[in-house]
Amino acid sequence: MRAGHALALLLREYGVDTVFGIPGVHTIEFYRGFAEAGIATRPARHEQGAGFMADAYARQTGKPGVCALVTGPGVLNALTPLAQAWHDSIPLLYVTATTRSDLLGRERGPLHDIRDQVAAVAGVTEHSWLARTAEELPELIDRAWTAMTTGRPRPAHIAVPIDVLTTEVDGPFTRIDRAPAAIIEPDDESLRAAVHLLEQATAPAIIAGGGARGAAADVRALAELLGAPVVTTGNASGLLAPGHPLAVGTLLPFRGARDLLREADVVLAVGTEFSETDVLYTGQDVEIGGALIRLDIDTANLQAPMPAKVALHGDARSVLVQLRGLIGREPAADGGDRASAARADIAWTDQSRGHLPWLDAVSAALPENTAVVLDSTQLAYTAHHYLSPAEPTAWTATYGLGTLGAALPMAVGAAIAEPERPVLAIAGDGGSLFTLTELATAVDLGRQLTLLIWDNQGYGEIRDSFDRASATRVDTEVTAADHALIAQGFGARGVRVGSPAELRTALGEALRSDVVTVVVAAGF
């Protein structure tokens, strides 16, 4: 058995059931093993698409997403999704081929060779390793799995020289048997200090970030115990259902949510790094007027950019359970009123007000369990704050890295992760062209997937940025002649709508169909 084949069988021992990528001459041994292991392979039309699909698969399932990638250009094409996964703390594993061992770093120009593939990938994630021998592979897979599944999840990369992939080994590799990692817990003194502050608080509030996505029930229970309104960051959208009286929503840029946090006497921040991307809509920084308690798995996030009065280093679910067990108090009586006031105090821009009827149409058309993936486009920016998802896996908006084109391939990954769930991607006419080839991948699935393209005839947000800077527009008016017709060329349905009423009808039909549909809305 060859090492690449054995490595694929080893991934099965870690629970891997799906791998994304595009097979190549250097990765045949991987694919030989995937077939025997019963691991489903999902081909993209571009390696960037494969990375985005694996990212969405991880977000929807809670399991690491895995890509098998060819040497050199295949890996380089997929660096943007890896950077996104690093930014958003998503467990993503790239297993790649690389140049033959005796030619590594020689700059002699073998097929797909680059100067240093491991270093190139290390530029976008902190875990990038070279397997110099077949015997190192079980240890490297174990290290990668540890990096992805303990502490703050980070993506990982393992490069395997093509001669190592074809090395003969004695049967399948054996998974390294390690004791489960201990759950990180804060020290008793910090825990007691946090309990004291929360018990004494008269106007408590909670900010929940991406690090709290897996602790939705625990955030809700603590909020109810305290009577604390909950503001979510973009990566925690849906953490508290929109009908909950303490749910403020993803409204950090707006005055109501900012006033709530400034006037609270104690704020508990769970799993958030206070990223500037959460306030870009209006550019207003978050201000904390009272005592700040920070709970995070990453020590780097406990004091910067806002220092904590009490820092709790630990796993969100575990620490929230402990806090709830130690706090003895009645909930603040006005928590619901404060949350309601924060939700009501939103000042939309003129442009965003124009989006609202269209977003009402989107909301009215969505089946209850739809998974929505947002790209970087103006309609989606407003949707991010205006629409309220029912739970975290119903909403993905990757605004941390902020790349264009992620939504369509991520919608494909979400559809693969949850085959029975309706999926909607929202992208702009400019950004959609970055990855439009993945419509072919979507059609190959043979199921429903809907792409809503907000057609503002070019790069609308960049156009407006030029205008705000009083600069002459340059290269912002690029588009395609007919996105609906292009969709038909991929074997999808293509529909163009000119009003919110038409959009509601078209989306309703598309989301309840069993085919891929592109709905183009005239947003210019």
C-alpha positions in Angstrom: 0.0 0.0 0.0 1.3 3.5 -0.9 1.5 6.2 1.7 -1.0 8.5 0.0 -3.5 5.6 0.0 -2.8 4.9 3.7 -3.2 8.6 4.6 -6.7 8.6 3.1 -7.6 5.5 5.1 -6.2 7.3 8.2 -8.5 10.3 7.6 -11.5 7.9 7.8 -10.4 7.0 11.3 -10.8 10.7 12.3 -14.4 10.7 11.0 -13.7 12.3 7.6 -16.5 11.4 5.2 -16.2 14.1 2.6 -13.2 15.7 0.8 -13.2 18.6 -1.5 -10.7 19.3 -4.3 -9.8 18.8 -7.9 -7.8 15.6 -8.6 -4.5 16.0 -10.4 -1.6 13.9 -11.5 0.2 14.4 -8.1 -2.8 13.4 -5.9 -3.8 10.1 -7.5 -2.7 8.2 -4.4 -5.0 10.2 -2.2 -7.9 9.5 -4.5 -7.1 5.8 -4.7 -7.4 5.8 -0.9 -10.6 7.9 -0.7 -12.5 5.4 -2.9 -11.5 2.5 -0.6 -12.2 4.5 2.6 -15.7 5.3 1.4 -14.9 9.0 1.6 -17.1 11.1 -0.8 -15.0 13.3 -3.1 -16.6 16.6 -4.2 -14.9 18.2 -7.2 -15.0 22.0 -7.6 -14.3 23.9 -10.8 -11.5 25.9 -9.2 -9.5 25.2 -6.0 -10.6 28.4 -4.4 -14.2 27.0 -4.7 -13.1 23.8 -3.1 -11.7 25.7 -0.1 -14.8 27.7 0.3 -17.0 24.6 0.1 -15.0 22.9 2.8 -15.2 26.0 5.0 -19.0 26.0 4.8 -19.1 22.3 5.3 -17.2 22.8 8.6 -19.5 25.7 9.7 -22.7 23.6 9.1 -21.5 20.3 10.5 -19.2 21.4 13.3 -16.6 18.9 11.8 -13.3 19.9 10.1 -13.6 20.5 6.4 -10.9 18.7 4.3 -9.4 19.6 1.0 -7.0 17.5 -1.1 -5.0 19.7 -3.4 -2.5 19.4 -6.1 1.0 20.8 -5.8 1.8 24.5 -6.5 -1.0 26.3 -8.4 -3.7 24.1 -6.8 -2.6 25.1 -3.3 -2.0 28.7 -4.2 -5.5 29.0 -5.8 -6.9 27.9 -2.4 -5.1 30.3 -0.1 -7.9 32.8 0.1 -10.4 30.3 1.7 -7.7 29.2 4.1 -7.1 32.8 5.2 -10.8 33.2 5.7 -10.9 30.1 7.8 -8.0 31.4 9.9 -9.8 34.8 10.4 -13.1 33.2 11.4 -11.6 30.3 13.5 -12.9 27.5 11.2 -11.4 24.0 11.4 -10.1 23.4 7.8 -7.4 20.9 6.7 -5.5 21.1 3.5 -3.7 17.9 2.6 -1.6 18.7 -0.4 1.0 17.2 -2.7 4.3 19.0 -3.1 7.5 18.9 -5.1 9.6 15.7 -5.0 11.9 15.6 -2.0 15.2 15.8 -3.8 14.0 18.8 -5.7 12.5 20.8 -2.8 14.0 24.3 -2.7 16.4 23.6 -5.7 14.5 26.0 -8.0 15.0 23.7 -10.9 11.5 24.1 -12.2 9.8 20.7 -12.0 6.0 20.5 -12.7 4.0 22.7 -10.3 7.1 23.6 -8.3 7.1 26.8 -6.2 10.0 28.1 -4.0 8.5 27.0 -0.6 5.0 25.7 -0.5 4.9 25.2 3.2 6.1 28.8 3.8 3.6 30.1 1.3 0.7 28.5 3.2 2.2 29.5 6.6 1.6 33.1 5.5 -2.2 32.6 6.0 -2.3 30.1 8.8 -0.1 29.2 11.7 -0.1 25.4 11.2 1.8 24.4 8.0 4.0 21.3 8.0 6.1 19.2 5.5 6.0 15.4 5.8 9.5 14.4 5.0 8.8 10.7 5.3 5.8 8.5 5.2 6.4 7.6 8.9 5.7 11.2 9.9 2.2 11.3 8.5 0.2 9.8 11.5 1.9 12.3 13.8 1.2 15.3 11.5 -2.4 14.3 11.1 -2.8 14.1 14.9 -1.2 17.5 15.3 -3.5 19.0 12.7 -6.5 17.5 14.3 -5.5 18.8 17.7 -5.0 22.3 16.2 -8.4 22.2 14.6 -10.4 20.7 17.5 -8.9 22.0 20.7 -8.6 25.6 22.0 -9.3 28.2 19.3 -9.9 26.2 16.1 -7.3 27.1 13.4 -6.9 25.7 9.9 -3.9 23.4 9.2 -1.9 22.3 6.1 0.2 19.2 5.5 2.4 19.0 2.4 3.5 15.6 1.2 6.2 15.3 -1.4 5.1 13.3 -4.4 7.8 10.6 -3.8 6.6 10.2 -0.2 3.0 9.8 -1.4 4.1 6.8 -3.5 6.3 5.2 -0.8 5.3 1.7 0.0 4.1 1.3 3.6 3.1 -1.8 5.6 -0.7 -1.5 5.5 -2.9 1.4 6.8 -1.6 3.9 9.3 -2.8 3.6 12.9 -4.4 6.6 14.5 -2.4 7.9 17.5 -4.4 7.2 20.6 -4.2 10.3 22.9 -6.2 11.2 26.0 -8.8 13.9 25.3 -7.4 17.4 25.8 -8.4 18.9 29.2 -11.1 21.6 29.0 -9.5 25.0 29.6 -10.9 26.5 32.8 -10.4 29.9 34.4 -8.8 30.2 37.8 -11.1 30.3 40.8 -10.3 33.9 41.7 -11.2 35.2 38.3 -14.4 33.2 38.3 -15.4 34.5 41.7 -14.7 38.1 40.6 -16.9 37.6 37.6 -19.7 36.1 39.7 -19.5 39.1 42.1 -19.8 41.6 39.3 -22.7 39.9 37.6 -24.6 39.4 40.9 -24.3 43.1 41.7 -25.1 44.4 38.2 -28.3 46.4 37.9 -28.1 46.8 34.1 -26.1 43.8 32.7 -25.6 43.1 29.0 -23.9 40.4 26.9 -21.9 40.6 23.7 -21.7 37.2 22.0 -19.2 36.5 19.2 -18.1 33.7 17.0 -16.5 31.9 19.9 -20.0 31.5 21.4 -21.6 29.8 18.3 -21.5 26.4 19.9 -22.9 27.7 23.2 -26.2 29.2 22.1 -28.3 27.5 24.8 -25.8 28.4 27.5 -25.7 32.1 26.5 -29.5 32.2 26.5 -29.8 30.5 29.9 -27.3 33.0 31.4 -29.0 36.0 29.8 -32.3 34.9 31.2 -30.8 34.4 34.7 -29.3 37.9 34.6 -32.1 39.7 32.6 -29.3 40.7 30.2 -29.9 41.8 26.6 -27.7 40.0 24.1 -25.9 41.8 21.2 -24.3 39.5 18.7 -21.4 40.0 16.3 -21.6 38.9 12.7 -20.2 35.5 13.4 -22.8 34.9 16.1 -25.9 36.0 14.2 -28.8 33.8 15.2 -27.3 32.9 18.6 -30.5 34.1 20.2 -33.7 33.5 18.2 -35.2 36.8 16.9 -38.4 36.4 18.9 -36.6 36.2 22.3 -37.3 39.3 24.4 -33.6 39.7 25.3 -32.3 39.4 21.7 -30.9 42.6 20.3 -29.4 41.1 17.2 -26.4 42.0 15.0 -26.7 45.7 15.5 -23.3 46.8 16.9 -22.9 49.6 14.4 -26.2 51.3 15.5 -26.9 53.8 18.2 -29.4 51.7 20.1 -26.9 48.8 20.7 -24.0 51.1 21.3 -26.0 53.0 23.9 -27.1 49.8 25.6 -23.4 48.7 26.0 -22.2 52.1 27.1 -24.9 52.4 29.7 -24.6 48.9 31.1 -22.9 48.7 34.4 -21.5 45.2 33.6 -20.9 43.7 30.1 -19.9 40.1 29.6 -18.2 39.6 26.2 -18.1 36.0 25.1 -15.8 34.8 22.3 -15.4 38.1 20.5 -12.2 40.0 19.5 -14.1 43.3 19.0 -13.3 43.3 15.4 -13.7 46.5 13.4 -15.6 44.5 10.8 -18.6 44.4 13.2 -19.0 48.2 13.1 -18.0 49.0 9.5 -21.6 49.8 8.5 -21.5 53.1 10.4 -17.9 53.2 11.6 -18.8 53.8 15.2 -16.6 52.1 17.8 -18.1 50.1 20.6 -17.8 51.8 24.0 -18.1 50.0 27.3 -19.1 52.3 30.1 -19.1 49.8 33.0 -17.0 46.8 34.0 -16.0 44.5 31.2 -15.8 40.7 31.7 -14.2 38.9 28.8 -14.5 35.1 28.3 -12.4 33.6 25.5 -10.5 30.5 24.7 -7.7 32.6 23.2 -5.6 34.6 25.8 -4.8 37.1 23.1 -8.4 38.3 23.1 -8.7 38.8 26.9 -7.2 42.3 27.0 -7.0 43.7 23.5 -8.3 46.0 22.1 -10.5 46.5 25.2 -8.9 45.5 28.5 -11.0 43.4 30.8 -11.7 44.1 34.4 -12.1 40.4 34.8 -10.6 38.0 32.2 -11.9 34.4 32.0 -9.7 32.1 30.0 -11.7 29.1 29.1 -14.2 27.2 26.9 -17.4 29.2 26.5 -19.8 26.4 27.2 -18.0 25.2 30.3 -17.5 28.6 31.8 -21.1 29.8 31.1 -22.4 26.7 32.8 -20.2 27.4 35.8 -21.3 31.0 36.0 -24.9 30.0 35.9 -24.4 27.5 38.7 -22.7 30.1 40.9 -24.8 33.2 40.4 -27.7 33.6 42.8 -29.9 36.6 41.9 -33.2 37.6 40.3 -33.0 38.8 36.7 -32.9 42.5 36.0 -36.6 43.5 35.6 -36.0 45.9 32.7 -33.8 43.6 30.4 -36.5 43.1 27.9 -37.3 46.9 27.7 -33.6 47.7 27.2 -33.3 45.1 24.5 -36.4 46.5 22.8 -35.1 50.0 22.9 -31.8 49.0 21.4 -33.6 47.2 18.6 -35.7 50.2 17.8 -33.0 52.8 17.6 -31.5 52.2 14.2 -30.8 54.9 11.7 -30.7 53.4 8.2 -28.9 55.3 5.4 -30.9 56.4 2.4 -29.3 53.6 0.4 -30.2 50.9 3.0 -33.8 52.1 3.3 -34.0 51.4 -0.5 -32.9 47.8 0.3 -35.6 47.1 2.9 -38.5 46.3 0.6 -36.3 43.9 -1.2 -35.2 42.3 2.0 -38.8 42.0 3.2 -39.5 40.1 0.0 -36.5 37.8 0.7 -37.7 37.2 4.3 -41.2 36.4 3.2 -40.0 33.9 0.6 -37.5 31.9 2.9 -38.6 28.5 4.1 -38.1 28.2 7.9 -34.9 26.2 7.8 -33.1 28.0 5.0 -29.3 28.3 5.2 -28.4 31.8 3.9 -24.8 32.6 2.8 -23.9 36.3 2.1 -21.3 37.7 -0.1 -19.8 41.1 0.0 -22.5 43.2 -1.7 -24.6 46.1 -0.7 -27.9 44.3 -0.3 -26.2 41.7 1.8 -24.6 44.3 4.0 -28.0 45.7 4.9 -29.4 42.1 5.2 -26.8 41.3 7.8 -28.3 43.8 10.2 -31.9 43.8 9.1 -32.8 40.1 8.8 -32.7 37.9 11.9 -31.7 34.3 11.5 -33.3 31.7 13.8 -30.0 30.0 14.7 -26.3 30.3 13.8 -26.1 27.7 11.0 -28.9 29.6 9.2 -26.6 32.5 8.5 -23.1 32.8 7.2 -21.5 36.2 6.4 -17.7 36.0 6.1 -17.0 39.7 6.5 -13.8 39.3 8.6 -11.6 38.7 5.6 -14.2 40.2 3.3 -13.3 38.5 0.1 -15.7 38.7 -2.9 -17.1 35.6 -4.4 -17.3 33.3 -1.4 -21.0 32.9 -1.2 -21.8 30.6 -4.1 -19.2 28.0 -3.4 -19.9 28.2 0.3 -23.6 27.6 -0.5 -22.5 24.5 -2.4 -20.6 23.3 0.7 -23.6 24.0 2.9 -25.8 22.0 0.5 -23.4 19.1 0.6 -23.3 19.3 4.4 -27.1 19.3 4.8 -28.6 17.8 1.7 -32.3 18.3 2.8 -31.9 21.9 3.8 -32.9 24.8 1.5 -29.9 27.0 0.6 -29.8 30.6 -0.6 -26.7 32.6 -1.6 -26.8 36.4 -2.0 -24.1 38.0 -4.1 -23.5 41.1 -6.2 -23.2 41.1 -10.0 -19.5 42.0 -9.7 -18.5 39.6 -6.9 -20.5 36.7 -8.3 -18.2 36.6 -11.3 -15.3 35.7 -9.1 -16.6 32.2 -8.6 -19.5 31.8 -11.0 -18.0 28.6 -12.5 -19.1 26.9 -9.3 -22.7 27.0 -10.7 -21.6 23.9 -12.6 -20.7 22.2 -9.3 -24.1 23.2 -7.9 -25.9 21.8 -10.9 -24.0 18.6 -10.6 -25.5 18.1 -7.1 -29.0 17.7 -8.6 -30.8 19.5 -5.9 -32.1 22.9 -4.9 -29.7 25.8 -4.6 -30.6 29.4 -5.2 -28.3 32.3 -6.0 -29.7 35.8 -5.7 -27.6 38.3 -7.6 -28.0 42.0 -6.7 -27.3 43.6 -10.0 -26.1 47.2 -9.4 -24.1 47.2 -12.7 -20.6 46.8 -11.4 -18.8 47.2 -8.1 -21.4 49.3 -6.4 -19.8 49.6 -2.9 -16.4 50.6 -4.5 -18.2 53.0 -6.8 -19.8 54.7 -3.8 -16.5 54.7 -1.9 -14.9 56.7 -4.8 -17.8 59.1 -4.6 -17.5 59.6 -0.8 -13.8 60.3 -1.3 -14.6 62.8 -4.0 -12.5 60.8 -6.4 -13.1 60.1 -10.1 -14.5 56.5 -10.4 -12.0 54.1 -11.9 -12.9 50.6 -13.1 -16.1 50.3 -11.1 -18.6 49.9 -13.9 -17.7 46.3 -14.9 -20.5 43.7 -15.2 -21.8 40.9 -17.4 -24.5 41.4 -20.0 -27.0 38.8 -18.8 -26.5 36.8 -15.7 -29.7 34.9 -16.1 -28.7 33.7 -19.6 -25.2 32.8 -18.2 -27.0 30.6 -15.6 -28.8 28.8 -18.3 -25.5 28.0 -19.9 -24.5 26.1 -16.8 -27.8 24.2 -16.8 -29.4 26.3 -14.1 -32.7 28.2 -14.3 -32.2 32.0 -14.8 -34.8 34.5 -13.8 -34.7 38.3 -13.8 -36.9 40.4 -11.6 -37.6 44.1 -11.4 -39.5 44.6 -8.2 -39.7 43.3 -4.6 -43.1 41.6 -5.4 -41.5 39.8 -8.4 -38.5 38.8 -6.2 -40.7 37.3 -3.5 -42.5 35.1 -6.1 -39.3 34.1 -7.9 -37.5 33.2 -4.7 -40.5 31.3 -3.3 -40.6 29.1 -6.4 -36.8 28.7 -6.5 -36.4 27.8 -2.8 -39.1 25.2 -3.0 -37.9 23.6 -6.2 -35.4 20.8 -6.7 -33.1 22.7 -9.2 -30.4 25.4 -9.2 -31.9 28.8 -9.9 -30.2 32.2 -10.4 -32.5 35.1 -9.6 -31.1 38.5 -10.8 -32.6 41.5 -9.1 -32.2 44.9 -10.8 -30.7 46.9 -8.0 -29.3 49.8 -9.9 
